[in-house]
């Protein structure tokens, strides 16, 4: 079978996390040319470099010279895709900006990844993860062991998310190019990635309603949500509950814990948890914490498995690599790297049935293929537009994915969030849910809107013959179907791939699993918190020496993975003319998010972890209290340290032997913190940001909220960066808009429908008459909420 990205040529100038899109494209057959400056990119010595650059050809070009620029431009003529993550304006100064390259190659898809976007006040700010997270209010909402103060947000979700959003943009733009014959620029930013990962970013008509819809976590590091409670067992070990508000799994947890009061006390429902007051919630938490103290971790694991309750054990990412289910899924592969030797790395993002995947080779040595690549320029006159087939010059659609129909049978957020991203880009997404609605919709909040906006909602009983027939009729005309049922359920429902491919042979069928379709833990129930615990995120977030704490990120990584999987499946179908069966998992998505440490080789340095106080990773990459509020400082290079001392009027520090170099500053970090702490209290957070940014020193306010920043202050997005819609019993809601910008086919963030709102129209579309529709509703085969 053809790999999904065969025939695509990529000029990859992305550094650090910006190399990830090129890695995935290379994994699926693309010819990726990695461009580095003389001496190599700054990430070349980092542990993740061999992984993020595997399968690429290595080319050294000095883009500051006429010869280097000319070679890059000549290469761009023969490429389908260019990837760069310079600060805005740098690519243009180097002669490889979109405007210049697109004149040479009108079919070019050009991805530009930035921190704060290509426009606006913040475009020039250096895009360190901690800086973007600070300006986006993430340190403020991150809980921890210092109460209400800001805590360093340790997961590099903005950097990773911007790269995956860029990959989604590339694949969507390639699809539009092949249909309509024109390339375009794609823009993703770390701020937009925060749209995907952060709760909040929403505003309702009253502050109280905004707080409720924002769904931000409380300050307890062990979680104020009873279903996701982190608790200590009898043997001192910690366990992550993972039952959330599921109406079946949560009661299973209560039974396993022996909390019979939950089913007998009128304050509780006995089903999914609902509380009349915070006091009732806190009382139940006290019962849960007390119950866990009665048995050891191993005893609780056995009980939870007997009761089909969800749980997670805490691991580091390195330990996660040895988790038997991860190994069973093929998510750990071996590659012999020419610089560090034998490595174990993350496996494929998506598996294709009937296709044996293997990595296309190690990361290149510096400049390894320079002569080979440059010599090919003299013999190749073909450009990307010449290789287009079936393209037309008609008007472009509003969305790159117009004409793609996706049946979304998934529940919660990890899987259906993927089609949600694609709906923003023009795909028609039909959400199929039970007659009483998606379980997440029983507690409408920002995440629910984000996952489901732009979808048509069909409420149907899939256990009935009539309900299955409705889905069969829709599947006959669909391009994609995805679900996240546990293994065996699709077969019992008659919605497995073998059944549906008979109805629609070209169907792309994605199983967006939690643990996988087979293996030792395939049948376990899964929720975000427990996968986050197992993958290493919650141990990392806790800081040095602290117990593990809440840090949920894996729903978001899984939905990004699902979106990429769908687009790869569509490409494979278009190449082969055949339907595709695909799988990806929450475990895999978590591994990719944490891929800075999901790699192993002899001599690999340990991952940096936050200090015990959860301020940051060192004296020059951490939070500081200002005269009012907080700032985050990221002065990691010698140049930034020098400029910092100048701007702070502390020139003597540059000559202090303790602080003259990175190594000595690290050796004397406590002394440096002791000096910097009082310094920052001399001025307000906003004053420090203005002073330091004027000298190009990365330092920003770290005490404003995400909603205030994205809805009021941020001006780096397109005119579709913010959207608004009305929802019953909520009113007008303002929320972030596009997660990735395709400048010629941008798409539109749609409204969020009520449960089953499209049911009558969809039934009519597939041939049901008004009387039949009403009969199906009367028999509770289908449902919809009254307007």
Buried (B, 14 or more C-beta within 10 A) or exposed (E): BBBBBBEBBBBBBBBBBBBBBBBBBBBBBBBBBBBBBEEBBEBBEBBBBBBBBBBBBBBBBBBEEEEBBEBBBBBBBBBBBBBBBBBBEEBEEBBBBBEBBBEBBBBBBBBBBBBBBBBBEBBBBBBBBBBBBBBBBBBBBBBBBBEEBBBBBBBBBBBBBBBBBBBBBBBBBBBBBBBBBBBBBBBBBBBBBBBBBBBBBBBBEEEEBBEBBBBBBEBBBBBBBBBBBBBBBEEEBBBBBBBBBBBEBBBBBBBBBEBEEBEEBEBBBBBBBBBEEEEBBEBBBEBBBEBBEEBBBEEBBEBBBEBBBBBBBBBBBBBBBEBEBBBBBEBBBEBEBEBBEEBBBBBBBBBBEEBEBEBBBBBBEBBBBBEEBBEBBEEEEEBBBEEBEEBEEEEBBEBBBBBBBBBBBBBBBBBBBBBBBBBBBBBBBBBBBBBBBBBBBBBBBBBBBBBBBBBBBBBBBBEBEBBBBBBBBBBEEBBBBBBBBBBEEBEEBBBBBEBBBEBBEBBBBBBBBBBBBEBEBBBBBBBBBBBBBBBBBBBBBBBEEBBBBBBBBBBBBBBBBBBBBBBBBBBBBBBEEBBBBBBBBBBBBBBBBBBBBBBBBEEBEEBEBBBEBBBBBBBBBBBBBBEEBBBBBBBBBEEBBBBBBEBBEBEEBBEBEBBBEBEBBEEBBEBBBEBBEEBBEEBBBBBBBEBBBEBEBBBBBBBBBBBEBBBEBBEBBBEBBBBEBEBEEBEEBBBBBBBBBBBBBBBBBBBBBBBBBBBBEBBEEBEBEEEEBEBBBEEEBBBBBEE
